[in-house]
Amino acid sequence: MNAEPIGLTAEGKECSGLVMDKTIAVIGGGPAGLMAAEVISGAGYPVTVYEGMPTVGRKFLMAGKSGLNLTHAEPVGDFFSRFGAARERLEPVLSDFDNQAVRDWAEGLGAETFVGSSGRVFPVAMKASPLLRSWLKRLEGQGVTMRTRHRWAGFDGDAFVFETPEGPISKTCDILVLALGGASWPKLGSDAAWVPWLEEKGVAVKRFRPANCGFDVDWSEHFVERFAGAPVKAVAATSDAGTSQGEFVISRTGVEGSLVYAHSAALRDALEQGAAQLVLDLVPDRTAERLERDLARQPSKASFANRMRKGAGLDGVKAGLVREFTPENLRGDYSALARAIKTLVVPLVRPRPIAEAISVAGGVGWSGVDQHLMLEHMPGVFVAGEMLDWEAPTGGYLLSACLASGRAAGYGVLAALKG
């Protein structure tokens, strides 16, 4: 390193009963921080992990409530492509700890995995808690010290300050790994409070934006009262990201769910440029020509609801969407109605607040991070996880990248310790 790291001290330190030449701290007890601690402590160095919440891994546990999606089993080339603009910088990190390595690591902790029908990888137990318990036991055995209820509150000179139940305290260290997350789910600890503190040190941070998020739609009152909470299944959606099939949910404020999340980055970017439209195909298994014939085949006196149900196979929320976004004078034109059902435009107003997003885009800019994930403006300080500027879809990619970047930061620390 060509400059002194933060809080560099001249004499040895004591940690977990061992005297070492360097003190090493990790701030952030999520997957990235814990993985960095695992790598460093596995090499024989004592590590202290500081976590602001009462327990570590809270977002990890929340992610596992509906089944812990560890990674995705697709070929690595396709896997890497999911990281978009950040692929060039993340690919070496992910190559060193790819999707198969994540499975091997989990199984080494006693969490046998399986591949679901969509290619997503889950522990057989489905839950996150057994894996986390085993992981923490491993870290304890490697001498890692956990300091919970220690919320980082910025710098005091070269020391870093924590708010604790006993009041503020200051600490210094020789090597620091920051794994504080992004700006989504602030109740679980990722509140981006760290942004101004790093910017004051000259670190460039790109503005956080919601990713894998829902969007607001100006529904009519009638539509909301009738269909809020209803799933919309077996549809295709098109945006600048392409076309994909799946399902989503009508919320009181707009649209949520996996199909929407798959298009959220493109839709968010389009909204920032002025406007965005989610284009739905409500009957992807039928062509517009066949749909027109099926609609026209219904009796001339058939009501719109019956024509939709018998001719297009649409009722409930799907028929409600057609009513919501097509003018009444179009409904007697079967050709135009068929085209509307195949390309129904849902105008979006805005993304849901970032606090509700599953993940974020933005973070510490790659131009200020070296190949070991050390900050060029802060030698001896490493960053990992969602603090870095990347985004990815749901499906195991988010957790994989957090684990892989935490591991890379841990090996970066070891490289720094070796000079």
C-alpha positions as CSV (number, residue, x, y, z in Angstrom):
1,M,0.0,0.0,0.0
2,N,1.3,3.4,-0.9
3,A,-0.3,5.3,2.0
4,E,-1.1,4.6,5.6
5,P,-4.5,2.9,6.1
6,I,-7.1,4.4,8.4
7,G,-6.2,4.5,12.1
8,L,-2.8,2.9,11.5
9,T,-1.1,2.2,14.9
10,A,2.4,1.2,15.7
11,E,2.1,-1.4,18.3
12,G,0.5,-4.9,18.3
13,K,-3.1,-5.3,19.3
14,E,-5.0,-8.0,21.3
15,C,-8.1,-9.5,19.8
16,S,-9.9,-12.6,21.0
17,G,-7.0,-13.5,23.2
18,L,-4.4,-13.4,20.3
19,V,-1.8,-10.7,19.8
20,M,-1.3,-9.8,16.2
21,D,0.6,-7.1,14.4
22,K,-2.6,-5.7,12.8
23,T,-6.1,-5.2,13.9
24,I,-8.8,-6.0,11.3
25,A,-12.4,-4.8,11.5
26,V,-15.5,-5.6,9.3
27,I,-18.4,-3.2,9.6
28,G,-21.6,-4.9,8.5
29,G,-22.8,-8.3,9.5
30,G,-24.6,-9.3,6.4
31,P,-23.5,-12.0,3.9
32,A,-20.7,-9.8,2.4
33,G,-19.2,-8.8,5.7
34,L,-19.5,-12.3,7.2
35,M,-17.8,-13.8,4.1
36,A,-15.0,-11.3,4.3
37,A,-14.6,-12.3,8.0
38,E,-14.6,-16.0,7.2
39,V,-11.8,-15.6,4.6
40,I,-9.6,-13.4,6.9
41,S,-10.1,-15.4,10.0
42,G,-9.6,-18.6,8.1
43,A,-6.1,-17.4,7.4
44,G,-5.4,-17.1,11.1
45,Y,-6.0,-13.4,11.6
46,P,-8.4,-12.3,14.3
47,V,-11.3,-10.2,13.1
48,T,-14.0,-8.1,14.8
49,V,-17.3,-7.7,13.0
50,Y,-19.4,-4.6,14.0
51,E,-23.1,-4.7,13.3
52,G,-25.6,-2.0,14.1
53,M,-28.6,-4.3,14.6
54,P,-29.2,-6.6,17.6
55,T,-28.3,-9.6,15.5
56,V,-26.3,-10.2,12.3
57,G,-27.7,-11.4,9.0
58,R,-31.2,-9.8,9.3
59,K,-31.7,-9.2,5.6
60,F,-30.3,-12.7,4.9
61,L,-32.9,-14.1,7.2
62,M,-35.7,-12.0,5.6
63,A,-34.6,-13.2,2.2
64,G,-35.1,-16.8,3.4
65,K,-38.6,-16.3,4.7
66,S,-40.1,-17.5,1.4
67,G,-37.3,-19.9,0.6
68,L,-33.6,-18.9,0.6
69,N,-32.5,-18.4,-3.1
70,L,-28.8,-18.9,-2.8
71,T,-27.8,-18.7,-6.5
72,H,-28.8,-19.7,-10.0
73,A,-27.6,-22.9,-11.7
74,E,-27.5,-21.5,-15.3
75,P,-24.2,-21.7,-17.3
76,V,-21.7,-19.2,-15.9
77,G,-21.6,-17.2,-19.2
78,D,-25.3,-16.5,-18.8
79,F,-24.9,-16.0,-15.1
80,F,-22.3,-13.3,-15.6
81,S,-24.5,-11.5,-18.2
82,R,-27.1,-10.8,-15.5
83,F,-24.9,-8.1,-14.0
84,G,-25.1,-5.7,-17.0
85,A,-22.8,-2.7,-16.9
86,A,-20.9,-4.0,-13.9
87,R,-20.1,-7.4,-15.5
88,E,-16.5,-6.4,-16.5
89,R,-15.5,-5.7,-12.9
90,L,-17.6,-8.4,-11.2
91,E,-16.8,-11.3,-13.6
92,P,-13.3,-11.9,-12.0
93,V,-14.9,-11.8,-8.6
94,L,-17.7,-14.1,-9.5
95,S,-15.4,-16.5,-11.4
96,D,-13.4,-17.1,-8.2
97,F,-16.7,-17.9,-6.4
98,D,-19.2,-18.9,-9.0
99,N,-22.7,-20.4,-8.6
100,Q,-21.3,-24.0,-8.1
101,A,-18.9,-22.7,-5.5
102,V,-21.8,-21.1,-3.6
103,R,-23.5,-24.5,-3.5
104,D,-20.3,-26.2,-2.4
105,W,-19.8,-23.6,0.4
106,A,-23.4,-24.0,1.6
107,E,-23.1,-27.8,1.6
108,G,-19.9,-27.5,3.5
109,L,-22.0,-25.8,6.2
110,G,-24.4,-28.7,6.2
111,A,-27.0,-27.1,4.0
112,E,-27.7,-29.5,1.1
113,T,-29.0,-27.7,-2.0
114,F,-31.3,-28.4,-4.9
115,V,-32.1,-26.8,-8.2
116,G,-35.7,-25.7,-8.7
117,S,-37.6,-25.9,-12.0
118,S,-36.6,-22.3,-12.8
119,G,-32.9,-23.0,-12.3
120,R,-32.9,-21.2,-8.9
121,V,-30.8,-22.9,-6.2
122,F,-32.2,-23.4,-2.6
123,P,-31.2,-25.2,0.5
124,V,-33.2,-28.4,1.0
125,A,-34.4,-26.9,4.3
126,M,-35.5,-23.8,2.3
127,K,-34.9,-21.6,5.4
128,A,-31.9,-19.3,6.0
129,S,-31.7,-19.8,9.8
130,P,-30.1,-23.3,9.8
131,L,-27.4,-22.1,7.4
132,L,-26.8,-18.9,9.3
133,R,-26.4,-20.8,12.6
134,S,-23.9,-23.1,11.1
135,W,-22.0,-20.2,9.5
136,L,-21.8,-18.3,12.8
137,K,-20.6,-21.4,14.6
138,R,-17.8,-21.7,12.0
139,L,-16.9,-18.0,12.4
140,E,-16.8,-18.4,16.2
141,G,-14.5,-21.4,15.8
142,Q,-12.2,-19.3,13.7
143,G,-11.9,-16.6,16.4
144,V,-14.2,-14.0,14.9
145,T,-15.6,-11.5,17.5
146,M,-19.1,-10.2,17.0
147,R,-20.0,-6.7,18.3
148,T,-23.7,-6.2,17.7
149,R,-25.7,-2.9,18.5
150,H,-22.6,-1.1,17.3
151,R,-23.9,1.3,14.6
152,W,-21.3,3.1,12.6
153,A,-21.7,6.8,13.0
154,G,-18.8,8.1,10.8
155,F,-15.2,9.1,11.3
156,D,-13.5,11.1,14.0
157,G,-10.2,11.9,12.4
158,D,-8.7,8.5,11.5
159,A,-10.9,6.7,14.1
160,F,-14.3,5.3,13.3
161,V,-17.2,6.1,15.7
162,F,-19.9,3.7,16.8
163,E,-23.2,4.4,18.6
164,T,-23.7,1.7,21.2
165,P,-26.2,1.2,24.1
166,E,-23.5,2.5,26.4
167,G,-22.9,5.6,24.3
168,P,-20.6,6.5,21.5
169,I,-17.2,4.9,21.2
170,S,-14.2,5.4,18.9
171,K,-12.1,2.6,17.4
172,T,-9.0,2.5,15.3
173,C,-7.8,-0.4,13.1
174,D,-5.2,-1.2,10.5
175,I,-7.4,-2.8,8.0
176,L,-11.1,-2.2,7.5
177,V,-13.8,-3.9,5.4
178,L,-17.0,-2.0,4.8
179,A,-20.0,-4.1,4.0
180,L,-22.9,-1.9,5.0
181,G,-25.3,-2.7,2.2
182,G,-27.2,-0.2,0.0
183,A,-30.3,1.8,0.7
184,S,-33.1,-0.8,0.5
185,W,-34.7,-2.3,3.6
186,P,-33.4,0.4,6.0
187,K,-35.3,-1.2,8.9
188,L,-32.9,-4.1,8.6
189,G,-29.8,-1.9,8.6
190,S,-29.1,-0.9,5.0
191,D,-29.8,2.8,5.2
192,A,-26.9,4.3,3.2
193,A,-26.0,6.6,6.1
194,W,-22.4,6.0,5.2
195,V,-22.5,7.8,1.8
196,P,-21.6,11.3,3.0
197,W,-18.8,10.0,5.3
198,L,-17.1,8.3,2.4
199,E,-17.7,11.3,0.0
200,E,-16.0,13.5,2.6
201,K,-12.9,11.2,2.2
202,G,-13.0,11.7,-1.6
203,V,-14.8,8.5,-2.5
204,A,-17.2,8.8,-5.5
205,V,-20.6,7.3,-4.8
206,K,-23.2,7.1,-7.5
207,R,-26.8,7.9,-6.4
208,F,-28.8,5.0,-5.2
209,R,-31.9,4.1,-7.2
210,P,-34.5,1.3,-6.6
211,A,-34.0,-2.0,-8.3
212,N,-36.2,-5.1,-8.4
213,C,-39.0,-2.8,-7.4
214,G,-42.7,-2.2,-8.0
215,F,-44.2,0.9,-9.7
216,D,-47.1,3.2,-9.1
217,V,-50.1,3.2,-11.5
218,D,-53.0,5.6,-11.4
219,W,-55.7,3.0,-11.1
220,S,-59.3,4.0,-11.0
221,E,-61.0,3.7,-7.6
222,H,-63.3,1.0,-8.9
223,F,-60.4,-1.1,-10.2
224,V,-58.4,-0.8,-6.9
225,E,-61.4,-1.7,-4.8
226,R,-62.1,-4.8,-6.8
227,F,-58.6,-6.1,-7.7
228,A,-56.0,-4.9,-5.2
229,G,-54.0,-8.0,-4.2
230,A,-55.1,-10.0,-7.2
231,P,-52.4,-12.0,-9.1
232,V,-52.1,-11.7,-12.8
233,K,-50.8,-15.0,-14.1
234,A,-49.6,-16.5,-17.3
235,V,-48.9,-13.2,-19.1
236,A,-45.9,-11.8,-21.1
237,A,-44.4,-8.4,-20.4
238,T,-42.3,-6.3,-22.8
239,S,-40.0,-3.3,-22.1
240,D,-36.6,-2.1,-23.3
241,A,-35.3,-5.2,-21.5
242,G,-37.1,-7.5,-23.9
243,T,-40.0,-9.9,-23.4
244,S,-40.5,-12.4,-20.7
245,Q,-43.4,-14.5,-19.3
246,G,-44.5,-14.8,-15.7
247,E,-46.9,-13.2,-13.2
248,F,-47.3,-10.1,-11.1
249,V,-49.6,-8.7,-8.5
250,I,-52.0,-5.7,-8.5
251,S,-51.3,-3.6,-5.5
252,R,-53.3,-0.6,-4.2
253,T,-50.7,1.7,-5.6
254,G,-49.6,-0.1,-8.8
255,V,-47.9,-3.3,-9.8
256,E,-45.5,-5.6,-7.9
257,G,-44.0,-9.1,-8.4
258,S,-41.4,-11.2,-10.2
259,L,-42.4,-10.3,-13.8
260,V,-42.4,-6.6,-12.9
261,Y,-39.0,-6.9,-11.2
262,A,-37.5,-8.6,-14.3
263,H,-38.2,-5.4,-16.2
264,S,-37.7,-2.9,-13.4
265,A,-34.3,-1.6,-14.3
266,A,-35.4,-0.8,-17.9
267,L,-38.7,0.7,-16.7
268,R,-36.9,2.8,-14.0
269,D,-34.4,4.1,-16.6
270,A,-37.2,5.0,-19.0
271,L,-39.1,6.9,-16.3
272,E,-36.0,8.9,-15.6
273,Q,-35.9,9.8,-19.3
274,G,-39.5,10.9,-19.3
275,A,-42.0,8.0,-19.5
276,A,-42.3,4.3,-19.3
277,Q,-44.9,1.8,-20.3
278,L,-45.3,-1.8,-19.3
279,V,-46.7,-3.6,-22.3
280,L,-48.7,-6.8,-21.5
281,D,-49.7,-9.7,-23.6
282,L,-52.7,-11.2,-21.7
283,V,-53.0,-14.3,-23.9
284,P,-49.4,-15.1,-25.0
285,D,-50.5,-18.6,-26.3
286,R,-52.8,-17.1,-29.0
287,T,-52.0,-14.9,-32.0
288,A,-53.8,-11.6,-32.5
289,E,-55.4,-13.0,-35.7
290,R,-56.8,-16.0,-33.9
291,L,-57.9,-13.9,-31.0
292,E,-59.8,-11.6,-33.4
293,R,-61.6,-14.5,-35.0
294,D,-62.5,-15.9,-31.5
295,L,-63.9,-12.6,-30.4
296,A,-65.9,-12.1,-33.6
297,R,-67.3,-15.6,-33.4
298,Q,-69.4,-14.6,-30.3
299,P,-73.1,-13.7,-30.7
300,S,-73.6,-10.0,-31.7
301,K,-75.7,-9.4,-28.6
302,A,-73.1,-10.9,-26.2
303,S,-72.1,-8.5,-23.4
304,F,-68.5,-7.3,-23.3
305,A,-67.9,-9.5,-20.2
306,N,-69.2,-12.6,-22.0
307,R,-67.3,-11.8,-25.2
308,M,-64.1,-11.5,-23.2
309,R,-64.7,-14.6,-21.2
310,K,-65.8,-16.9,-24.0
311,G,-63.9,-15.3,-26.9
312,A,-60.6,-14.4,-25.2
313,G,-60.7,-16.6,-22.1
314,L,-60.3,-13.5,-20.0
315,D,-62.3,-12.7,-16.8
316,G,-61.5,-11.3,-13.4
317,V,-58.5,-9.2,-13.1
318,K,-57.4,-9.7,-16.7
319,A,-60.7,-8.5,-18.1
320,G,-60.5,-5.7,-15.6
321,L,-57.2,-4.6,-17.0
322,V,-58.7,-4.5,-20.5
323,R,-61.5,-2.3,-19.2
324,E,-59.1,-0.1,-17.3
325,F,-56.9,0.7,-20.3
326,T,-59.1,0.6,-23.4
327,P,-61.7,3.2,-24.5
328,E,-65.3,1.9,-24.7
329,N,-65.6,2.8,-28.4
330,L,-62.7,0.4,-29.2
331,R,-64.5,-2.7,-27.7
332,G,-66.7,-3.3,-30.7
333,D,-63.7,-3.3,-33.1
334,Y,-62.5,-6.9,-32.7
335,S,-59.3,-6.3,-34.6
336,A,-58.3,-3.3,-32.4
337,L,-59.5,-5.1,-29.3
338,A,-57.4,-8.2,-30.1
339,R,-54.4,-5.9,-30.6
340,A,-55.1,-4.2,-27.3
341,I,-55.3,-7.5,-25.4
342,K,-52.0,-8.6,-27.0
343,T,-50.2,-5.2,-26.4
344,L,-52.0,-3.7,-23.4
345,V,-50.2,-0.6,-22.3
346,V,-50.0,0.0,-18.5
347,P,-48.7,3.5,-18.0
348,L,-46.3,3.8,-15.0
349,V,-46.0,6.9,-12.9
350,R,-42.9,6.3,-10.7
351,P,-41.0,3.5,-9.0
352,R,-42.0,2.6,-5.5
353,P,-39.8,4.2,-2.7
354,I,-36.3,2.8,-2.5
355,A,-37.0,1.6,1.1
356,E,-39.4,-0.9,-0.4
357,A,-37.1,-2.1,-3.2
358,I,-35.6,-5.6,-3.0
359,S,-32.2,-4.2,-4.0
360,V,-30.6,-1.0,-5.4
361,A,-28.5,0.3,-8.3
362,G,-25.7,2.7,-7.5
363,G,-23.0,2.8,-4.8
364,V,-19.3,3.2,-4.7
365,G,-18.0,3.8,-8.2
366,W,-15.8,1.2,-9.7
367,S,-13.3,3.8,-10.9
368,G,-12.2,4.4,-7.3
369,V,-11.8,0.7,-6.4
370,D,-8.8,-1.4,-7.2
371,Q,-8.8,-5.1,-8.3
372,H,-8.7,-6.2,-4.6
373,L,-11.8,-4.0,-3.8
374,M,-9.7,-1.5,-1.9
375,L,-10.7,2.2,-2.0
376,E,-8.0,4.1,-3.8
377,H,-8.7,7.2,-1.8
378,M,-8.6,5.2,1.5
379,P,-5.8,2.7,1.4
380,G,-6.5,-0.2,3.8
381,V,-10.3,0.2,3.5
382,F,-12.1,-2.4,1.4
383,V,-15.7,-2.4,0.2
384,A,-18.0,-5.3,-0.6
385,G,-21.7,-6.2,-1.3
386,E,-24.4,-3.8,-2.2
387,M,-22.2,-0.8,-1.3
388,L,-20.6,-1.2,-4.7
389,D,-22.2,0.1,-7.9
390,W,-24.0,-2.9,-9.4
391,E,-27.4,-4.4,-9.8
392,A,-28.8,-7.7,-10.8
393,P,-32.2,-9.4,-11.1
394,T,-33.7,-11.6,-8.5
395,G,-33.0,-15.3,-8.9
396,G,-30.0,-15.8,-6.6
397,Y,-27.7,-13.3,-8.4
398,L,-27.9,-10.7,-5.6
399,L,-26.8,-13.1,-2.8
400,S,-24.2,-14.7,-5.0
401,A,-22.5,-11.3,-5.8
402,C,-22.6,-10.3,-2.1
403,L,-20.9,-13.5,-1.1
404,A,-18.4,-13.4,-3.9
405,S,-17.5,-9.7,-3.3
406,G,-17.2,-10.3,0.4
407,R,-14.8,-13.2,-0.3
408,A,-12.8,-11.0,-2.8
409,A,-12.5,-8.2,-0.2
410,G,-11.3,-10.8,2.4
411,Y,-8.6,-12.0,0.0
412,G,-7.8,-8.4,-0.8
413,V,-7.1,-7.9,3.0
414,L,-4.8,-10.9,3.0
415,A,-2.9,-9.6,0.0
416,A,-2.5,-6.2,1.8
417,L,-1.3,-8.0,5.0
418,K,1.4,-9.7,2.8
419,G,2.5,-6.3,1.5
